[in-house]
Amino acid sequence: MHASPLFAGAVARLLCRVDAALGRPAVLDFVDLAAGRGELVTGVLAALPAEVAARTRAYAVEVAARPEGLDPRIRWLREPPHGLTGLLFANEWLDNVPVEVAEVDAAGVARRVLVRGDGAQRLGEPVAGAEAEWLARWWPLTGEEGLRAEIGLPRDAAWASAVAALDAGLAVAADYAHTAAARPPFGTLTGFRQGRETEPVPDGSCDITAHVALDACAAAHTARCTPGHAPPDALMRPQREALHALGVTGVRPPLALASTDPAAYVRALASASQAAELTAAGGLGDFWWLLQPVGALDAAALLVDVADHEEQ
């Protein structure tokens, strides 16, 4: 669903807003980070106005091989290029960056969780050094036995590196996430096999994931900036709010349309159903978007809902 035409259209609208905020540069970059088979970048190119598409340089960043038949306009890379001007979009990427898990033992000490190939877990050495500092700042654990945290240092580094690819523009991370105000007390590590939740066994039989401390990721980019040159403020919004501001509302079409134009009514109803799924509470709507501007962009201004005729 995250590669649906509706979602791609919303990302295309965001790219158009970034384009306008940048003064419509001669070359506008769009990067689909963790591109899968290139569904999102393909959909974004299809949804762009012709004038914007003609200036857009599209990249799909993925470790897998380039799929056959992909639009030749799309450059397929293993890492983002540097010197970009435009929009970098990382959809469900950071939750797949591996992290260490810490758990409080009976003595109140936070220790690394070690996992065997069959999924059996035990506690290892105490968390120390940079990992302990990260926990103290971003996910403090009290002395209560059994409390857990996922140490987000690798994700912070990955995100800061991705944002560094931009000279000017906006980087967006969309993922299941949490902030310091509401960390889950027992962590979020889980596995998925064929779309169903399962025990996170590290034997290659399932995808292992954990929600992202996006506030820590945002701060990691700020920490890399030159002193005295503070970057613009990052913005975090639930996906439902971000998509609503980009024209995805889930509002059902008027019933009268079924009489005057049945085909249009069916199309609008299908679109509303997709929108409802993308913005549903308890589902995809609970994703968070981190919008990290580079240069003089105002992230909040990019998510102001405007009429369609005012868009590029």
JOWO-V971791 format. One line per field, one symbol per residue. phi: phi as a letter, one per 30 degrees, with the letter a starting at -180 (. if undefined). A space follows every 10 residues. Layout:
# JOWO-V971791
phi = ???
This chain:
# JOWO-V971791
phi = .dcdeddddd dddddddded ddihddbccb cccidicidd ddddedddee ddedcdccbc caddddddid eddcdcbdbd dcidblbcbc chcddcddbd ccbdddcicd bdccbddcjd cadcdddbid ddddeddcbd cddddjdbac ddeddeddde dddddcdakb cbccadaabe dadddcibea bbbhicdbdd cdcidbdcba dcdddddddd deddddeibd ddddbcbeed dddedcjcci dddddddddd aedddddddd ddddddddcd dibdddeccc ccdbjcdcdd ddcddbdedc dd
